[in-house]
Amino acid sequence: MKKHFLLLGKAGLIYFSWLFILLFIGLILAYEGTAKINWSAIIIIVIFLGLLIYTWFASYCTTQVLKLPYRGKLKLKQKAKIIWQWKFCQINQLKVDDFHTFYYLTRLTKKQVQ
């Protein structure tokens, strides 16, 4: 079963920082522009929203594969370890190899909560 997630840790911080730079540039152009309809700001904000939706659907984890929005599929050698769990969310740690460790936040289903 696919679990979509939000990437945490160093990799998530870098990825989402670059993603939110687009939002801030779009907002700056929208507020500083003199035209009634600032098309460049609208285009940049639409690109940001598109990338945000793509990020949600392109990042998933199964028992054998980890897919990140900026990389191809990574085959997993071991299972994800639960670091923290509270109500409807859970933080997992996944060590892909000796150098790469990913942390991600997933939403728990009703079955998993009970």
QUIBEL-V213356 format. One record per backbone hydrogen bond with DSSP energy under -1.0 kcal/mol. CO is the residue of the C=O (numbers start at 0). NH is the residue of the N-H. If there is no record, write none. Layout:
# QUIBEL-V213356
[[CO/NH] [CO/NH]]
This chain:
# QUIBEL-V213356
[[2/60] [5/104] [7/11] [8/12] [9/13] [10/14] [11/15] [12/16] [13/17] [14/18] [15/19] [16/20] [19/23] [20/24] [21/25] [22/26] [23/27] [24/28] [25/29] [26/30] [27/31] [28/32] [36/38] [37/41] [38/42] [39/43] [40/44] [41/45] [42/46] [43/47] [44/48] [45/49] [46/50] [47/51] [48/52] [49/53] [50/54] [51/55] [52/56] [53/57] [58/4] [59/66] [60/2] [63/75] [64/61] [65/73] [66/59] [67/70] [73/65] [80/92] [83/90] [85/88] [87/107] [88/85] [89/105] [90/82] [90/83] [91/103] [92/80] [93/101] [99/95] [99/96] [101/93] [102/7] [103/91] [104/5] [105/89] [108/112] [109/113]]
